[in-house]
Structure formats: C-alpha cells, structure tokens
Amino acid sequence: MNFSRRNFIASASTLLATSATVARAAPAPLVSQPVVQPVGPEPVALDLVRGSGVRPDLFMSAMEALDRHGARVRRDRIGIVDFSAHSSLPRFHLVDLDKGETQSLLVSHGSGSDPAYSGWLQRFSNRPGSNATSEGAYATANYYTGKHGHSQRLIGLDPTNDNAMNRAIVIHSAWYAEPEIVERSGKLGRSQGCFAFSRRGLDQVFAHLGEGRLIYARKMGGLVSG
C-alpha cells in the first residue's frame, strides 16, 4: 500500500488532536458532535502510526524533519529513535513509508548521556569528547570497516548534531548491544555516542536504510542538552 508523507502528517495530527480532546473532555455533552471520518489512504497511515510503536508526537516530529531535509535524503524509508524509552526496550524504529511496515530494534546510547548507567538517556550533547548521544536528524552515509567491523558513517543535519562526522558518530554493532546483555543486567551497555546494535540488528538497519536515508533521534519532553 502506498501513501504520502502528507497523509502521514495529517493522520498523526488527527491522532494527536483526538488524544488532546479526550484528555481535556468534560462530561458527555447533551448534543453529540458529528465525527468526520478520514477518507482515502489516511486510515492506513493512521494505523501505521498507531501500530509502529512510535509515539505519535515523535512520529509527527520525524515527518517534519523529513520534509525539512528531504532534498538531502531519500524519502521512502526512515529510522526513528525514541530516546524517551529505556535501553532495555526496542526503541529504534525502522519505518517503510511506502509499504506501511515497521520493525523495532534495541539500540544503545552514549555513556555521556547516562553517566550513572541507569539505562535512561539523561542528556544530549554535540560536544566533542562528551561521549554523549546527539539529538536531531542524520543522513546515512558511506559504509566502512573499522574497529567495530562493518560500520556506517552519519552526517548530522541539525545544529544539535552537526559534529557527528568530526566525533565519528556512526552505526556499528557491539557486544554490549546484544539482547543477552538486557537479559543479564536489565539494560544495554553504553556507546561513546554511536548508535550501537546487535549483530543481527545491524544487518536489519543496513538492509532497511542503506545510504542516503534519514534517522531522526529525539527524546520528547524536558531534557538537558550541552
């Protein structure tokens, strides 16, 4: 099934507006209001937002980032990282915008973002030497073989992560990102700011994103950046 980013944004907006209305609703009114049903492909997009495992507000933010940076990336697939979630949870969401499919993977965050090693990302940083994760939109770049084996460079597209290349923030696999680490300690290990996956997870990321696609990383709500 195919549907456009505009339909995603419209559907996500509908979901957010509906949630907000329910949250502030008074007792049932005497006169019910008509409900406008979406038409065309929008219900499919709305189903994907709901079933993707991505928070609707984060999904909306990622689609806006895709529109901002659309001239620099391919627009059919995207990676969305919800750093509001604990590292023991699959929080790296691979979304196929054309097929309406998603899959979710474990991913590590930087030690500088979680100094107490709680499993929760506490802060972002774009500063060299911080060993922290940076928020914002990334473009996947070229593959290479480094100390972590097969890896992929990332280009930071926002002021909050534009040091990614200089900091060598990349995608790679690591022993501390294997599911067994969660089973043993209840959380993943930490990277030096890179997106670290299990060996199997890395293959899935490479197969889904390839080169020239967007990764959007954010933690919704209050957060310290430095």
N, CA, C and O of each residue as an XYZ file, in Angstrom:
904
protein
N       0.849     -1.197      0.000
C       0.000      0.000      0.000
C       0.885      1.248      0.000
O       1.886      1.289      0.716
N       0.545      2.230     -0.765
C       1.326      3.451     -0.827
C       0.532      4.603     -0.269
O      -0.680      4.697     -0.462
N       1.239      5.490      0.434
C       0.595      6.696      0.921
C       1.675      7.737      1.131
O       2.834      7.397      1.370
N       1.296      9.017      1.044
C       2.269     10.091      1.036
C       2.601     10.552      2.433
O       1.889     10.252      3.392
N       3.714     11.301      2.538
C       4.093     11.906      3.820
C       3.009     12.858      4.284
O       2.773     12.994      5.485
N       2.339     13.529      3.333
C       1.263     14.438      3.726
C       0.167     13.684      4.454
O      -0.382     14.180      5.438
N      -0.153     12.494      3.980
C      -1.157     11.690      4.665
C      -0.680     11.272      6.043
O      -1.471     11.221      6.985
N       0.626     10.966      6.175
C       1.176     10.651      7.492
C       0.994     11.819      8.442
O       0.528     11.653      9.569
N       1.365     13.000      7.975
C       1.280     14.182      8.835
C      -0.168     14.467      9.200
O      -0.470     14.769     10.355
N      -1.070     14.373      8.218
C      -2.484     14.609      8.511
C      -3.010     13.590      9.501
O      -3.755     13.934     10.418
N      -2.623     12.335      9.319
C      -3.112     11.288     10.206
C      -2.544     11.431     11.602
O      -3.266     11.279     12.588
N      -1.230     11.729     11.696
C      -0.628     11.929     13.015
C      -1.257     13.118     13.713
O      -1.503     13.075     14.919
N      -1.519     14.183     12.960
C      -2.170     15.353     13.554
C      -3.545     14.987     14.085
O      -3.941     15.424     15.166
N      -4.284     14.167     13.306
C      -5.607     13.726     13.752
C      -5.512     12.949     15.044
O      -6.314     13.153     15.955
N      -4.530     12.049     15.132
C      -4.357     11.248     16.338
C      -3.996     12.112     17.530
O      -4.530     11.918     18.622
N      -3.092     13.068     17.333
C      -2.700     13.958     18.426
C      -3.872     14.813     18.880
O      -4.100     14.984     20.077
N      -4.613     15.349     17.914
C      -5.750     16.198     18.268
C      -6.807     15.411     19.011
O      -7.407     15.903     19.967
N      -7.034     14.174     18.562
C      -8.025     13.334     19.234
C      -7.608     13.030     20.656
O      -8.434     13.070     21.568
N      -6.312     12.720     20.861
C      -5.812     12.424     22.197
C      -5.959     13.620     23.116
O      -6.354     13.487     24.274
N      -5.629     14.815     22.576
C      -5.732     16.022     23.391
C      -7.171     16.303     23.773
O      -7.454     16.725     24.894
N      -8.093     16.066     22.823
C      -9.508     16.309     23.103
C     -10.018     15.386     24.189
O     -10.744     15.813     25.087
N      -9.635     14.109     24.108
C     -10.075     13.163     25.126
C      -9.523     13.546     26.491
O     -10.215     13.419     27.502
N      -8.267     14.020     26.524
C      -7.633     14.342     27.799
C      -8.333     15.485     28.514
O      -8.382     15.509     29.743
N      -8.877     16.436     27.754
C      -9.465     17.592     28.416
C     -10.996     17.599     28.339
O     -11.633     18.615     28.620
N     -11.576     16.463     27.958
C     -13.022     16.426     27.747
C     -13.791     16.565     29.050
O     -13.402     16.002     30.073
N     -14.887     17.318     29.007
C     -15.807     17.450     30.127
C     -16.790     16.298     30.082
O     -16.708     15.483     29.164
N     -17.732     16.184     31.040
C     -18.773     15.155     30.947
C     -19.501     15.232     29.613
O     -19.574     16.291     28.990
N     -20.035     14.100     29.186
C     -20.608     13.984     27.845
C     -21.627     15.086     27.585
O     -22.513     15.310     28.410
N     -21.517     15.783     26.447
C     -22.459     16.862     26.124
C     -23.833     16.292     25.787
O     -23.974     15.122     25.431
N     -24.841     17.155     25.910
C     -26.193     16.731     25.599
C     -26.376     16.479     24.118
O     -27.143     15.600     23.723
N     -25.662     17.261     23.277
C     -25.773     17.114     21.837
C     -24.444     16.598     21.309
O     -23.419     17.268     21.437
N     -24.458     15.435     20.729
C     -23.213     14.865     20.222
C     -22.786     15.588     18.956
O     -23.614     16.069     18.183
N     -21.457     15.654     18.759
C     -20.905     16.313     17.583
C     -20.625     15.261     16.512
O     -20.221     14.143     16.833
N     -20.835     15.607     15.258
C     -20.555     14.638     14.187
C     -19.067     14.333     14.109
O     -18.232     15.211     14.331
N     -18.746     13.109     13.798
C     -17.365     12.685     13.643
C     -17.044     12.620     12.156
O     -17.735     11.946     11.392
N     -15.990     13.326     11.754
C     -15.573     13.310     10.360
C     -14.602     12.159     10.171
O     -13.538     12.139     10.789
N     -14.950     11.211      9.333
C     -14.101     10.061      9.089
C     -13.084     10.393      8.000
O     -13.442     10.983      6.981
N     -11.805     10.016      8.205
C     -10.816     10.240      7.144
C     -11.145      9.398      5.926
O     -11.747      8.330      6.040
N     -10.746      9.886      4.759
C     -11.027      9.173      3.519
C      -9.713      8.853      2.821
O      -8.647      9.327      3.211
N      -9.818      8.037      1.779
C      -8.632      7.697      1.003
C      -7.657      6.877      1.819
O      -8.078      6.042      2.619
N      -6.337      7.096      1.634
C      -5.337      6.268      2.274
C      -5.030      6.660      3.709
O      -4.240      5.974      4.357
N      -5.613      7.728      4.238
C      -5.254      8.202      5.567
C      -5.471      7.174      6.674
O      -4.645      7.115      7.585
N      -6.551      6.342      6.656
C      -6.689      5.349      7.715
C      -5.526      4.384      7.777
O      -5.155      3.933      8.861
N      -4.933      4.053      6.618
C      -3.773      3.175      6.596
C      -2.611      3.852      7.295
O      -1.923      3.233      8.106
N      -2.389      5.126      6.983
C      -1.312      5.866      7.627
C      -1.536      5.961      9.122
O      -0.595      5.814      9.902
N      -2.768      6.205      9.531
C      -3.086      6.306     10.950
C      -2.856      4.972     11.642
O      -2.360      4.937     12.768
N      -3.209      3.876     10.986
C      -2.957      2.559     11.544
C      -1.462      2.325     11.722
O      -1.039      1.723     12.709
N      -0.661      2.799     10.773
C       0.775      2.621     10.881
C       1.331      3.406     12.059
O       2.164      2.894     12.808
N       0.880      4.643     12.230
C       1.333      5.438     13.371
C       0.999      4.713     14.669
O       1.837      4.624     15.566
N      -0.218      4.198     14.769
C      -0.641      3.527     15.992
C       0.092      2.210     16.211
O       0.407      1.848     17.344
N       0.361      1.501     15.128
C       0.960      0.188     15.256
C       2.467      0.169     15.169
O       3.077     -0.889     15.323
N       3.079      1.301     14.929
C       4.517      1.344     14.704
C       5.326      1.224     15.984
O       6.512      0.895     15.940
N       4.696      1.489     17.126
C       5.446      1.536     18.371
C       6.084      2.892     18.622
O       6.749      3.089     19.639
N       5.881      3.835     17.693
C       6.441      5.183     17.840
C       5.394      6.097     18.447
O       4.231      6.066     18.045
N       5.798      6.910     19.412
C       4.882      7.903     19.958
C       4.369      8.796     18.836
O       5.163      9.236     18.004
N       3.061      9.082     18.783
C       2.535      9.908     17.693
C       3.210     11.271     17.579
O       3.434     11.755     16.469
N       3.537     11.901     18.713
C       4.181     13.215     18.632
C       5.598     13.101     18.068
O       6.048     13.987     17.343
N       6.299     12.017     18.396
C       7.634     11.798     17.840
C       7.540     11.470     16.352
O       8.357     11.943     15.561
N       6.561     10.674     15.970
C       6.349     10.354     14.555
C       6.116     11.631     13.755
O       6.685     11.814     12.678
N       5.277     12.508     14.291
C       4.976     13.778     13.626
C       6.239     14.614     13.473
O       6.484     15.196     12.416
N       7.044     14.669     14.544
C       8.283     15.440     14.513
C       9.255     14.876     13.479
O       9.944     15.629     12.791
N       9.306     13.554     13.375
C      10.182     12.923     12.393
C       9.733     13.232     10.966
O      10.567     13.458     10.090
N       8.421     13.244     10.728
C       7.927     13.569      9.393
C       8.233     15.018      9.024
O       8.515     15.323      7.865
N       8.177     15.899     10.002
C       8.530     17.298      9.749
C      10.020     17.418      9.411
O      10.406     18.198      8.541
N      10.854     16.630     10.113
C      12.291     16.627      9.810
C      12.540     16.087      8.399
O      13.411     16.586      7.686
N      11.776     15.070      8.000
C      11.920     14.520      6.658
C      11.575     15.565      5.608
O      12.223     15.627      4.563
N      10.572     16.382      5.868
C      10.237     17.454      4.933
C      11.323     18.533      4.900
O      11.640     19.066      3.836
N      11.894     18.854      6.072
C      12.950     19.885      6.123
C      14.184     19.457      5.347
O      14.797     20.262      4.647
N      14.541     18.196      5.475
C      15.798     17.716      4.902
C      15.578     16.827      3.683
O      16.491     16.125      3.249
N      14.376     16.859      3.135
C      14.026     15.948      2.053
C      14.891     16.069      0.815
O      15.005     15.112      0.050
N      15.504     17.225      0.599
C      16.355     17.392     -0.578
C      17.675     16.640     -0.442
O      18.383     16.438     -1.428
N      18.010     16.222      0.796
C      19.304     15.584      1.041
C      19.187     14.081      1.281
O      20.201     13.390      1.385
N      17.973     13.577      1.369
C      17.786     12.160      1.676
C      16.681     11.567      0.803
O      15.860     12.287      0.235
N      16.681     10.253      0.713
C      15.581      9.547      0.072
C      14.411      9.513      1.049
O      14.602      9.517      2.265
N      13.189      9.479      0.499
C      12.029      9.741      1.340
C      11.109      8.537      1.534
O       9.988      8.681      2.022
N      11.581      7.358      1.155
C      10.717      6.182      1.222
C      10.804      5.440      2.549
O       9.840      4.796      2.962
N      11.953      5.523      3.222
C      12.142      4.824      4.486
C      12.840      5.745      5.468
O      13.544      6.676      5.076
N      12.636      5.473      6.753
C      13.208      6.338      7.782
C      13.470      5.515      9.041
O      12.791      4.520      9.293
N      14.451      5.934      9.821
C      14.675      5.379     11.147
C      14.297      6.419     12.191
O      14.729      7.567     12.097
N      13.500      6.039     13.184
C      13.061      6.959     14.231
C      13.491      6.379     15.579
O      13.129      5.252     15.917
N      14.260      7.149     16.343
C      14.785      6.662     17.619
C      14.105      7.411     18.757
O      14.179      8.637     18.842
N      13.448      6.663     19.624
C      12.734      7.249     20.768
C      13.588      7.098     22.016
O      13.533      6.076     22.699
N      14.380      8.127     22.308
C      15.242      8.071     23.476
C      14.501      8.421     24.760
O      15.127      8.600     25.804
N      13.171      8.520     24.696
C      12.367      8.574     25.919
C      12.279      7.195     26.556
O      11.975      7.076     27.743
N      12.541      6.152     25.774
C      12.402      4.778     26.252
C      13.691      4.273     26.882
O      14.780      4.743     26.554
N      13.559      3.320     27.780
C      14.700      2.683     28.443
C      15.478      1.845     27.438
O      14.915      1.364     26.455
N      16.781      1.670     27.686
C      17.619      0.954     26.730
C      17.300     -0.531     26.635
O      17.773     -1.211     25.724
N      16.508     -1.036     27.563
C      16.112     -2.445     27.507
C      14.969     -2.681     26.520
O      14.598     -3.826     26.262
N      14.411     -1.605     25.972
C      13.250     -1.697     25.082
C      13.643     -1.429     23.630
O      14.558     -0.646     23.377
N      12.966     -2.066     22.674
C      13.227     -1.770     21.257
C      12.761     -0.354     20.935
O      11.559     -0.103     20.845
N      13.678      0.551     20.764
C      13.333      1.973     20.616
C      13.859      2.581     19.313
O      13.657      3.769     19.061
N      14.524      1.785     18.493
C      14.938      2.228     17.161
C      13.947      1.630     16.170
O      13.940      0.423     15.929
N      13.111      2.493     15.600
C      12.004      2.043     14.765
C      12.329      2.265     13.288
O      12.566      3.393     12.856
N      12.337      1.187     12.531
C      12.541      1.244     11.092
C      11.170      1.289     10.424
O      10.378      0.357     10.557
N      10.897      2.359      9.716
C       9.575      2.580      9.136
C       9.693      2.647      7.619
O      10.447      3.455      7.076
N       8.947      1.798      6.956
C       8.842      1.830      5.498
C       7.587      2.626      5.155
O       6.470      2.139      5.331
N       7.771      3.828      4.674
C       6.651      4.729      4.416
C       5.849      4.320      3.182
O       4.685      4.699      3.049
N       6.457      3.556      2.284
C       5.748      3.109      1.083
C       4.898      1.870      1.362
O       3.747      1.786      0.934
N       5.477      0.915      2.081
C       4.782     -0.340      2.331
C       3.911     -0.305      3.581
O       3.058     -1.173      3.762
N       4.116      0.686      4.445
C       3.349      0.745      5.680
C       3.776     -0.308      6.673
O       2.939     -0.875      7.376
N       5.093     -0.584      6.743
C       5.617     -1.612      7.634
C       6.629     -1.019      8.604
O       7.318     -0.048      8.289
N       6.706     -1.616      9.785
C       7.681     -1.175     10.774
C       8.322     -2.385     11.446
O       7.741     -3.469     11.499
N       9.533     -2.175     11.956
C      10.180     -3.134     12.836
C      10.988     -2.336     13.847
O      11.462     -1.242     13.540
N      11.147     -2.871     15.041
C      11.769     -2.120     16.134
C      12.919     -2.915     16.733
O      12.822     -4.127     16.921
N      14.018     -2.209     17.033
C      15.252     -2.849     17.464
C      15.796     -2.194     18.728
O      15.477     -1.047     19.041
N      16.617     -2.944     19.439
C      17.375     -2.381     20.551
C      18.505     -1.507     20.009
O      19.086     -1.815     18.969
N      18.814     -0.422     20.711
C      19.951      0.420     20.345
C      20.519      1.064     21.606
O      19.775      1.431     22.516
N      21.834      1.195     21.651
C      22.500      1.802     22.806
C      22.559      3.317     22.672
O      22.487      3.861     21.570
N      22.693      3.987     23.809
C      23.002      5.418     23.814
C      24.389      5.630     24.426
O      25.004      4.695     24.938
N      24.865      6.865     24.365
C      26.215      7.178     24.806
C      26.360      7.224     26.319
O      25.414      7.543     27.039
N      27.565      6.899     26.789
C      27.828      6.924     28.237
C      27.724      8.339     28.796
O      27.353      8.526     29.954
N      28.052      9.339     27.971
C      27.930     10.718     28.429
C      26.502     11.175     28.575
O      26.232     12.188     29.221
N      25.575     10.432     27.976
C      24.156     10.736     28.115
C      23.529     10.046     29.309
O      22.386     10.333     29.666
N      24.267      9.141     29.929
C      23.745      8.331     31.034
C      24.885      8.017     31.993
O      25.257      6.853     32.145
N      25.452      9.043     32.648
C      26.649      8.836     33.471
C      26.460      7.822     34.595
O      27.401      7.115     34.956
N      25.261      7.746     35.146
C      25.002      6.821     36.252
C      24.707      5.406     35.780
O      24.527      4.504     36.599
N      24.658      5.204     34.476
C      24.348      3.908     33.862
C      23.035      3.348     34.413
O      22.977      2.254     34.974
N      21.990      4.151     34.226
C      20.653      3.758     34.668
C      19.865      3.060     33.573
O      18.854      2.412     33.841
N      20.337      3.197     32.325
C      19.581      2.711     31.179
C      18.684      3.770     30.567
O      18.072      3.548     29.522
N      18.607      4.932     31.224
C      17.796      6.040     30.723
C      18.717      7.133     30.177
O      19.688      7.513     30.830
N      18.414      7.630     28.995
C      19.160      8.764     28.459
C      18.767     10.025     29.219
O      17.592     10.386     29.267
N      19.749     10.689     29.810
C      19.501     11.867     30.646
C      19.776     13.181     29.922
O      19.143     14.194     30.219
N      20.700     13.174     28.990
C      21.081     14.422     28.323
C      21.657     14.118     26.950
O      22.187     13.033     26.708
N      21.546     15.086     26.062
C      22.193     15.038     24.759
C      23.390     15.982     24.761
O      23.443     16.928     25.547
N      24.341     15.721     23.885
C      25.423     16.672     23.672
C      25.970     16.511     22.267
O      26.044     15.403     21.737
N      26.351     17.623     21.677
C      27.002     17.661     20.368
C      28.490     17.963     20.509
O      29.198     18.131     19.516
N      28.955     18.031     21.758
C      30.316     18.476     22.044
C      31.318     17.336     21.857
O      31.099     16.235     22.363
N      32.408     17.585     21.143
C      33.453     16.566     21.023
C      33.989     16.162     22.396
O      34.204     17.010     23.261
N      34.199     14.884     22.583
C      34.715     14.384     23.849
C      33.659     14.122     24.891
O      33.980     13.649     25.981
N      32.397     14.417     24.590
C      31.330     14.247     25.578
C      30.904     12.785     25.725
O      30.332     12.412     26.749
N      31.172     11.964     24.728
C      30.715     10.562     24.696
C      29.193     10.452     24.815
O      28.666      9.425     25.243
N      28.505     11.509     24.435
C      27.048     11.553     24.566
C      26.382     11.368     23.208
O      26.982     11.607     22.160
N      25.157     10.946     23.255
C      24.304     10.883     22.078
C      23.869     12.294     21.697
O      23.661     13.136     22.571
N      23.734     12.553     20.416
C      23.222     13.838     19.930
C      21.831     13.637     19.359
O      21.549     12.621     18.724
N      20.962     14.618     19.590
C      19.613     14.555     19.022
C      19.588     15.216     17.655
O      20.483     15.981     17.297
N      18.546     14.904     16.904
C      18.355     15.571     15.626
C      18.270     14.593     14.473
O      18.143     13.385     14.670
N      18.342     15.134     13.265
C      18.229     14.364     12.027
C      19.612     14.051     11.476
O      20.484     14.918     11.416
N      19.797     12.807     11.079
C      21.036     12.340     10.463
C      20.739     11.795      9.077
O      19.650     11.285      8.816
N      21.718     11.909      8.194
C      21.668     11.217      6.906
C      22.671     10.069      6.945
O      23.825     10.261      7.327
N      22.230      8.879      6.549
C      23.157      7.762      6.484
C      24.120      7.978      5.322
O      23.709      8.351      4.223
N      25.413      7.738      5.579
C      26.447      7.992      4.577
C      27.106      6.669      4.166
O      26.429      5.645      4.078
N      28.409      6.684      3.915
C      29.088      5.521      3.349
C      29.411      4.469      4.402
O      29.519      4.756      5.594
N      29.562      3.232      3.913
C      29.976      2.115      4.756
C      31.501      2.063      4.826
O      32.187      2.553      3.929
N      32.022      1.473      5.886
C      33.463      1.262      6.016
C      33.683      0.151      7.029
O      32.749     -0.255      7.719
N      34.887     -0.334      7.120
C      35.249     -1.338      8.115
C      36.202     -0.716      9.111
O      37.283     -0.254      8.745
N      35.801     -0.705     10.379
C      36.612     -0.090     11.427
C      36.811     -1.025     12.599
O      36.718     -2.243     12.450
N      37.085     -0.462     13.766
C      37.387     -1.289     14.940
C      36.175     -2.095     15.402
O      36.318     -3.096     16.105
N      34.979     -1.651     15.002
C      33.764     -2.409     15.327
C      33.283     -3.253     14.152
O      32.151     -3.737     14.154
N      34.137     -3.429     13.152
C      33.737     -4.196     11.982
C      32.962     -3.341     10.994
O      33.218     -2.144     10.864
N      32.020     -3.951     10.306
C      31.240     -3.240      9.291
C      30.435     -2.127      9.960
O      29.661     -2.383     10.883
N      30.619     -0.893      9.491
C      30.025      0.281     10.115
C      29.541      1.248      9.040
O      29.801      1.057      7.852
N      28.831      2.292      9.479
C      28.315      3.289      8.536
C      28.422      4.675      9.149
O      28.022      4.898     10.291
N      28.966      5.599      8.375
C      29.100      6.976      8.844
C      27.750      7.693      8.773
O      26.867      7.322      8.000
N      27.620      8.720      9.593
C      26.407      9.520      9.655
C      26.757     10.996      9.493
O      27.789     11.463      9.974
N      25.881     11.712      8.812
C      26.024     13.168      8.652
C      24.955     13.830      9.509
O      23.765     13.579      9.318
N      25.366     14.667     10.444
C      24.415     15.405     11.257
C      23.848     16.576     10.478
O      24.602     17.400      9.961
N      22.531     16.661     10.389
C      21.884     17.679      9.561
C      21.386     18.884     10.351
O      20.984     19.884      9.757
N      21.406     18.804     11.671
C      20.878     19.876     12.524
C      21.985     20.484     13.366
O      23.029     19.860     13.552
N      21.777     21.700     13.882
C      22.783     22.306     14.764
C      23.058     21.483     16.021
O      24.115     21.629     16.635
N      22.129     20.630     16.403
C      22.290     19.819     17.606
C      23.146     18.571     17.381
O      23.507     17.888     18.339
N      23.475     18.266     16.109
C      24.283     17.069     15.845
C      25.257     17.250     14.682
O      25.742     16.270     14.116
N      25.541     18.505     14.327
C      26.375     18.739     13.148
C      27.847     18.413     13.355
O      28.643     18.558     12.428
N      28.224     17.976     14.550
C      29.588     17.496     14.791
C      29.704     15.984     14.631
O      30.737     15.407     14.971
N      28.668     15.341     14.124
C      28.659     13.873     14.062
C      29.860     13.314     13.314
O      30.489     12.367     13.785
N      30.186     13.874     12.174
C      31.326     13.380     11.414
C      32.633     13.589     12.183
O      33.450     12.672     12.266
N      32.837     14.767     12.739
C      34.057     15.050     13.494
C      34.173     14.178     14.732
O      35.278     13.824     15.145
N      33.038     13.829     15.326
C      33.032     12.999     16.530
C      33.047     11.507     16.193
O      33.100     10.673     17.097
N      33.002     11.167     14.922
C      32.946      9.770     14.482
C      31.735      9.059     15.071
O      31.836      7.922     15.531
N      30.584      9.739     15.054
C      29.315      9.121     15.467
C      28.816      8.294     14.291
O      28.496      8.832     13.231
N      28.752      6.983     14.489
C      28.443      6.078     13.391
C      27.451      5.011     13.853
O      27.057      4.963     15.019
N      27.062      4.162     12.910
C      26.263      2.976     13.186
C      27.214      1.781     13.197
O      27.990      1.603     12.258
N      27.164      0.966     14.238
C      28.002     -0.236     14.286
C      27.357     -1.250     15.229
O      26.403     -0.931     15.938
N      27.875     -2.445     15.229
C      27.422     -3.454     16.187
C      28.394     -3.483     17.370
O      29.535     -3.034     17.264
N      27.921     -4.016     18.489
C      28.759     -4.110     19.687
C      28.248     -5.229     20.580
O      27.051     -5.516     20.609
N      29.155     -5.854     21.301
C      28.763     -6.950     22.201
C      27.786     -6.477     23.256
O      26.912     -7.230     23.686
N      27.937     -5.200     23.684
C      27.098     -4.682     24.760
C      25.693     -4.298     24.293
O      24.863     -3.863     25.090
N      25.435     -4.465     22.985
C      24.102     -4.166     22.450
C      23.333     -5.441     22.091
O      22.269     -5.369     21.477
N      23.864     -6.601     22.468
C      23.180     -7.865     22.207
C      22.038     -8.059     23.212
O      22.142     -7.607     24.352
N      20.957     -8.719     22.807
C      19.813     -8.936     23.711
C      20.200     -9.639     25.015
O      19.565     -9.417     26.046
N      21.228    -10.478     24.977
C      21.657    -11.190     26.187
C      22.097    -10.240     27.288
O      21.984    -10.568     28.469
N      22.597     -9.068     26.917
C      23.014     -8.082     27.922
C      21.797     -7.581     28.694
O      21.869     -7.389     29.908
N      20.683     -7.369     28.000
C      19.444     -6.966     28.685
C      18.985     -8.073     29.619
O      18.575     -7.803     30.748
N      19.050     -9.318     29.158
C      18.633    -10.442     29.999
C      19.493    -10.545     31.254
O      19.013    -10.934     32.319
N      20.770    -10.191     31.116
C      21.703    -10.321     32.229
C      21.634     -9.144     33.198
O      21.672     -9.334     34.414
N      21.533     -7.917     32.657
C      21.646     -6.738     33.524
C      20.425     -5.828     33.508
O      20.369     -4.860     34.266
N      19.447     -6.123     32.653
C      18.246     -5.308     32.587
C      18.400     -4.044     31.761
O      17.505     -3.198     31.759
N      19.514     -3.899     31.060
C      19.756     -2.720     30.215
C      20.911     -3.038     29.284
O      21.698     -3.948     29.544
N      21.010     -2.283     28.197
C      22.148     -2.420     27.296
C      23.359     -1.705     27.869
O      23.238     -0.879     28.774
N      24.518     -2.030     27.335
C      25.698     -1.225     27.623
C      25.637      0.099     26.884
O      24.699      0.363     26.133
N      26.643      0.922     27.105
C      26.652      2.270     26.532
C      27.770      2.419     25.506
O      28.832      1.808     25.624
N      27.506      3.242     24.502
C      28.495      3.544     23.470
C      29.222      4.837     23.840
O      29.087      5.352     24.950
N      29.997      5.345     22.879
C      30.622      6.659     23.041
C      29.857      7.724     22.245
O      30.420      8.727     21.807
N      28.564      7.470     22.075
C      27.703      8.386     21.341
C      27.170      7.797     20.052
O      26.288      8.373     19.416
N      27.712      6.632     19.658
C      27.271      5.974     18.427
C      25.950      5.236     18.637
O      25.520      4.989     19.764
N      25.326      4.894     17.516
C      24.139      4.037     17.527
C      24.648      2.594     17.421
O      24.968      2.123     16.329
N      24.722      1.901     18.554
C      25.263      0.547     18.583
C      24.127     -0.472     18.638
O      23.197     -0.343     19.435
N      24.218     -1.490     17.774
C      23.199     -2.524     17.647
C      23.813     -3.901     17.872
O      25.032     -4.061     17.912
N      22.942     -4.879     18.017
C      23.390     -6.261     17.968
C      23.849     -6.579     16.543
O      23.582     -5.810     15.619
N      24.537     -7.706     16.364
C      24.982     -8.082     15.007
C      23.776     -8.255     14.085
O      23.784     -7.787     12.946
N      22.745     -8.927     14.582
C      21.552     -9.120     13.753
C      20.850     -7.784     13.503
O      20.394     -7.518     12.391
N      20.767     -6.961     14.521
C      20.130     -5.658     14.372
C      20.837     -4.788     13.347
O      20.193     -4.073     12.578
N      22.174     -4.851     13.337
C      22.936     -4.061     12.365
C      22.575     -4.470     10.941
O      22.396     -3.612     10.077
N      22.466     -5.770     10.691
C      22.090     -6.233      9.358
C      20.720     -5.697      8.961
O      20.508     -5.328      7.806
N      19.782     -5.652      9.919
C      18.446     -5.148      9.622
C      18.468     -3.658      9.303
O      17.769     -3.199      8.400
N      19.276     -2.908     10.050
C      19.382     -1.465      9.806
C      19.984     -1.211      8.432
O      19.472     -0.394      7.667
N      21.076     -1.914      8.117
C      21.713     -1.715      6.817
C      20.766     -2.078      5.677
O      20.708     -1.374      4.669
N      20.030     -3.167      5.831
C      19.113     -3.599      4.776
C      17.969     -2.609      4.593
O      17.499     -2.404      3.474
N      17.520     -1.996      5.681
C      16.367     -1.087      5.615
C      16.762      0.297      5.122
O      16.077      0.867      4.273
N      17.845      0.840      5.635
C      18.170      2.238      5.364
C      19.136      2.415      4.200
O      18.925      3.288      3.358
N      20.188      1.610      4.133
C      21.177      1.835      3.097
C      21.806      3.216      3.242
O      21.884      3.755      4.346
N      22.245      3.779      2.145
C      22.846      5.106      2.149
C      21.815      6.161      1.731
O      20.939      5.892      0.909
N      21.929      7.343      2.298
C      21.107      8.463      1.868
C      19.698      8.490      2.422
O      18.794      9.036      1.789
N      19.492      7.899      3.614
C      18.178      7.981      4.247
C      18.292      8.631      5.620
O      19.385      8.771      6.168
N      17.142      9.025      6.168
C      17.100      9.826      7.383
C      16.958      8.954      8.629
O      16.190      7.992      8.648
N      17.704      9.306      9.655
C      17.495      8.809     11.020
C      17.159     10.013     11.875
O      17.862     11.023     11.838
N      16.100      9.912     12.638
C      15.677     11.017     13.494
C      15.689     10.545     14.940
O      14.973      9.612     15.303
N      16.500     11.191     15.758
C      16.672     10.795     17.159
C      16.227     11.931     18.075
O      16.660     13.074     17.925
N      15.353     11.596     19.029
C      14.863     12.623     19.934
C      14.303     11.989     21.198
O      13.910     10.822     21.203
N      14.275     12.766     22.256
C      13.563     12.404     23.481
C      12.500     13.459     23.711
O      12.816     14.624     23.948
N      11.247     13.058     23.641
C      10.159     14.020     23.802
C      10.040     14.408     25.265
O      10.193     13.566     26.150
N       9.768     15.686     25.523
C       9.686     16.178     26.885
C      10.953     16.916     27.263
O      11.831     17.134     26.428
N      11.044     17.301     28.534
C      12.178     18.082     29.019
C      13.455     17.288     29.018
O      13.453     16.098     29.330
N      14.572     17.950     28.661
C      15.852     17.280     28.606
C      16.964     18.319     28.630
O      16.814     19.422     28.106
N      18.075     17.951     29.243
C      19.230     18.839     29.290
C      20.106     18.568     28.087
O      20.409     17.411     27.794
N      20.519     19.611     27.382
C      21.465     19.486     26.260
C      22.700     20.294     26.592
O      22.628     21.300     27.297
N      23.822     19.853     26.085
C      25.054     20.578     26.361
C      26.134     20.284     25.350
O      27.236     20.822     25.450
